[in-house]
């Protein structure tokens, strides 16, 4: 991604962090896109979700404070075998 696009994705993610509440339909990601993000960075919903997923992959959560949703990290199973672990250490 272009550096300006990455910066825009981080700004959008931090705008959503202030608005988003998991479990509250009036403050869900769709409403955050409609009420907050579209005022600052008009973009399609697909682009919005792509930015959020990109930044969540880096930061590891959506939301702030106690409202964090952990994003599961993908584990490379080829490095989890005992033979490979012995070679690495």
Phi and psi in degrees as GROMACS dihedral restraints (atoms count N, CA, C in turn):
[ dihedral_restraints ]
;  ai    aj    ak    al  type     phi  dphi    fc
    3     4     5     6     1   -69.9    20    10
    4     5     6     7     1   145.2    20    10
    6     7     8     9     1   -56.8    20    10
    7     8     9    10     1   -36.3    20    10
    9    10    11    12     1   -68.1    20    10
   10    11    12    13     1   -34.3    20    10
   12    13    14    15     1   -67.6    20    10
   13    14    15    16     1   -40.1    20    10
   15    16    17    18     1   -63.9    20    10
   16    17    18    19     1   -42.8    20    10
   18    19    20    21     1   -62.8    20    10
   19    20    21    22     1   -42.6    20    10
   21    22    23    24     1   -62.0    20    10
   22    23    24    25     1   -39.9    20    10
   24    25    26    27     1   -63.3    20    10
   25    26    27    28     1   -41.1    20    10
   27    28    29    30     1   -66.3    20    10
   28    29    30    31     1   -38.9    20    10
   30    31    32    33     1   -65.0    20    10
   31    32    33    34     1   -44.1    20    10
   33    34    35    36     1   -63.1    20    10
   34    35    36    37     1   -40.8    20    10
   36    37    38    39     1   -62.6    20    10
   37    38    39    40     1   -40.0    20    10
   39    40    41    42     1   -74.0    20    10
   40    41    42    43     1   -30.1    20    10
   42    43    44    45     1   -63.3    20    10
   43    44    45    46     1   -42.5    20    10
   45    46    47    48     1   -68.6    20    10
   46    47    48    49     1   -36.8    20    10
   48    49    50    51     1   -56.3    20    10
   49    50    51    52     1   -37.0    20    10
   51    52    53    54     1   -73.9    20    10
   52    53    54    55     1   -23.0    20    10
   54    55    56    57     1  -104.1    20    10
   55    56    57    58     1   -34.3    20    10
   57    58    59    60     1   -72.1    20    10
   58    59    60    61     1   135.4    20    10
   60    61    62    63     1  -134.7    20    10
   61    62    63    64     1   117.0    20    10
   63    64    65    66     1   -66.8    20    10
   64    65    66    67     1   137.3    20    10
   66    67    68    69     1    90.2    20    10
   67    68    69    70     1   -11.7    20    10
   69    70    71    72     1  -104.8    20    10
   70    71    72    73     1   110.3    20    10
   72    73    74    75     1   -66.5    20    10
   73    74    75    76     1   -26.2    20    10
   75    76    77    78     1   -79.5    20    10
   76    77    78    79     1    -8.9    20    10
   78    79    80    81     1  -129.8    20    10
   79    80    81    82     1    35.3    20    10
   81    82    83    84     1   -80.4    20    10
   82    83    84    85     1   179.0    20    10
   84    85    86    87     1   -63.2    20    10
   85    86    87    88     1   -37.1    20    10
   87    88    89    90     1   -63.6    20    10
   88    89    90    91     1   -43.9    20    10
   90    91    92    93     1   -68.6    20    10
   91    92    93    94     1   -34.2    20    10
   93    94    95    96     1   -62.7    20    10
   94    95    96    97     1   -40.6    20    10
   96    97    98    99     1   -63.9    20    10
   97    98    99   100     1   -46.1    20    10
   99   100   101   102     1   -66.7    20    10
  100   101   102   103     1   -46.5    20    10
  102   103   104   105     1   -90.5    20    10
  103   104   105   106     1   -26.4    20    10
  105   106   107   108     1  -114.3    20    10
  106   107   108   109     1   -56.2    20    10
  108   109   110   111     1   -68.3    20    10
  109   110   111   112     1   -41.3    20    10
  111   112   113   114     1   -63.6    20    10
  112   113   114   115     1   -22.9    20    10
  114   115   116   117     1   -74.6    20    10
  115   116   117   118     1   -31.9    20    10
  117   118   119   120     1   -99.7    20    10
  118   119   120   121     1   -46.1    20    10
  120   121   122   123     1  -130.8    20    10
  121   122   123   124     1    88.8    20    10
  123   124   125   126     1   -61.3    20    10
  124   125   126   127     1   122.4    20    10
  126   127   128   129     1  -153.5    20    10
  127   128   129   130     1   165.2    20    10
  129   130   131   132     1   -74.2    20    10
  130   131   132   133     1   164.2    20    10
  132   133   134   135     1   -66.3    20    10
  133   134   135   136     1   -35.6    20    10
  135   136   137   138     1   -63.8    20    10
  136   137   138   139     1   -41.8    20    10
  138   139   140   141     1   -65.2    20    10
  139   140   141   142     1   -40.7    20    10
  141   142   143   144     1   -58.8    20    10
  142   143   144   145     1   -48.5    20    10
  144   145   146   147     1   -66.8    20    10
  145   146   147   148     1   -32.2    20    10
  147   148   149   150     1   -66.4    20    10
  148   149   150   151     1   -42.1    20    10
  150   151   152   153     1   -63.4    20    10
  151   152   153   154     1   -45.3    20    10
  153   154   155   156     1   -63.3    20    10
  154   155   156   157     1   -43.5    20    10
  156   157   158   159     1   -68.2    20    10
  157   158   159   160     1   -35.2    20    10
  159   160   161   162     1   -63.6    20    10
  160   161   162   163     1   -48.9    20    10
  162   163   164   165     1   -72.3    20    10
  163   164   165   166     1   -35.3    20    10
  165   166   167   168     1   -65.4    20    10
  166   167   168   169     1   -32.1    20    10
  168   169   170   171     1   -65.1    20    10
  169   170   171   172     1   -30.6    20    10
  171   172   173   174     1   -83.1    20    10
  172   173   174   175     1   -49.5    20    10
  174   175   176   177     1   -83.3    20    10
  175   176   177   178     1   -29.8    20    10
  177   178   179   180     1    92.8    20    10
  178   179   180   181     1     4.3    20    10
  180   181   182   183     1  -156.6    20    10
  181   182   183   184     1   163.2    20    10
  183   184   185   186     1  -121.7    20    10
  184   185   186   187     1   132.4    20    10
  186   187   188   189     1   102.2    20    10
  187   188   189   190     1   174.3    20    10
  189   190   191   192     1  -133.7    20    10
  190   191   192   193     1   168.0    20    10
  192   193   194   195     1    64.0    20    10
  193   194   195   196     1  -132.6    20    10
  195   196   197   198     1   -84.4    20    10
  196   197   198   199     1     0.6    20    10
  198   199   200   201     1   -98.2    20    10
  199   200   201   202     1    40.4    20    10
  201   202   203   204     1   -87.5    20    10
  202   203   204   205     1   136.0    20    10
  204   205   206   207     1  -110.8    20    10
  205   206   207   208     1   114.2    20    10
  207   208   209   210     1   -72.4    20    10
  208   209   210   211     1   134.6    20    10
  210   211   212   213     1   -97.3    20    10
  211   212   213   214     1   122.9    20    10
  213   214   215   216     1   -67.8    20    10
  214   215   216   217     1   130.5    20    10
  216   217   218   219     1   -81.8    20    10
  217   218   219   220     1   139.8    20    10
  219   220   221   222     1   -79.5    20    10
  220   221   222   223     1   129.6    20    10
  222   223   224   225     1   -98.2    20    10
  223   224   225   226     1   131.2    20    10
  225   226   227   228     1   -79.1    20    10
  226   227   228   229     1   107.4    20    10
  228   229   230   231     1   -71.9    20    10
  229   230   231   232     1   -17.4    20    10
  231   232   233   234     1   -69.9    20    10
  232   233   234   235     1   -24.6    20    10
  234   235   236   237     1   -90.9    20    10
  235   236   237   238     1    -3.4    20    10
  237   238   239   240     1   -90.1    20    10
  238   239   240   241     1    -7.7    20    10
  240   241   242   243     1   -74.2    20    10
  241   242   243   244     1   147.4    20    10
  243   244   245   246     1   -60.4    20    10
  244   245   246   247     1   -36.3    20    10
  246   247   248   249     1   -64.9    20    10
  247   248   249   250     1   -40.2    20    10
  249   250   251   252     1   -70.8    20    10
  250   251   252   253     1   -37.9    20    10
  252   253   254   255     1   -64.0    20    10
  253   254   255   256     1   -35.5    20    10
  255   256   257   258     1   -66.4    20    10
  256   257   258   259     1   -36.9    20    10
  258   259   260   261     1   -70.1    20    10
  259   260   261   262     1   -29.8    20    10
  261   262   263   264     1   -78.0    20    10
  262   263   264   265     1   -24.6    20    10
